[in-house]
């Protein structure tokens, strides 16, 4: 057997793997640069709980069972 059978013929329209790898590396480099430029964030996360909204305070305190039952009524 001098030649091995290759069931997949060469695709002349396929992208060059080296160009695709270079494009991926460039995109990754730009994303990393953007991440580093945005660190630290402009507003740090809050360590406190936010105040209850008016919608939360107006809602009656129902049990989980009552809320589930109301969904099917």
N, C-alpha and C positions, 0 to 999 in steps of 0.2 A: 504494500500500500504506500505508494509514493505521496499521494495527496489525500488530505483529510477532507471529508465531506462537510461543507459549511452550509447548513440549511437556511441561514439568513444572508441574503445578498447585501452588498454594500449599498447603503442609502446615500445617494449623492445630494439629497436635500436636507440631510441631518445637519444640525449645528456642530461646529467644530468643538470638541470637548475642551480644548485648551482655552478657546475664547469664552465658553460658558463658565469655566472655572475662574477665569480672570474677572468676568462680570460679577460672579457671586462674591469673590473676594473684595471687589471694589464696593459693592452694595453693603457688605458687612462692615467694611472700614468706615463708610459714611454713616451707617447707623451707630456704630460705636462712638464716632466723633460727635454726633448729635446728642448722644446720651451723656457723654462727658461734658459737653457744653451746657447742658441743662441741669447739671448737678451742682450744688444742692438746689432743691426745688424752691420756688419763690415763697411758698407758704407751707410751713411744716404741718404735719398732721396734728389734729387737736387731741390732747390727752384727757379732755373732759367729755362728759356726755352732753349732747345738745339738749336744750330745753324742749319740753313737750310742746307739740304744735296744738293749735286750737282744735283741729280735727281729732287729735288723740284725746284731748281732755273732754270733748263733748260725747265721745263714744262710750256707751255704758259698758261696764266690765262684765263680760259674759265668759262663761267657761268655754273651754275648747269644744266640749260636746254640744253646747248650745249653738256655737258658731257653725259647726259641721252640720247640725240638724237644720239650721236656717238655710244652708246652701241647697238642700234637697226639698224644701217646702215651696 
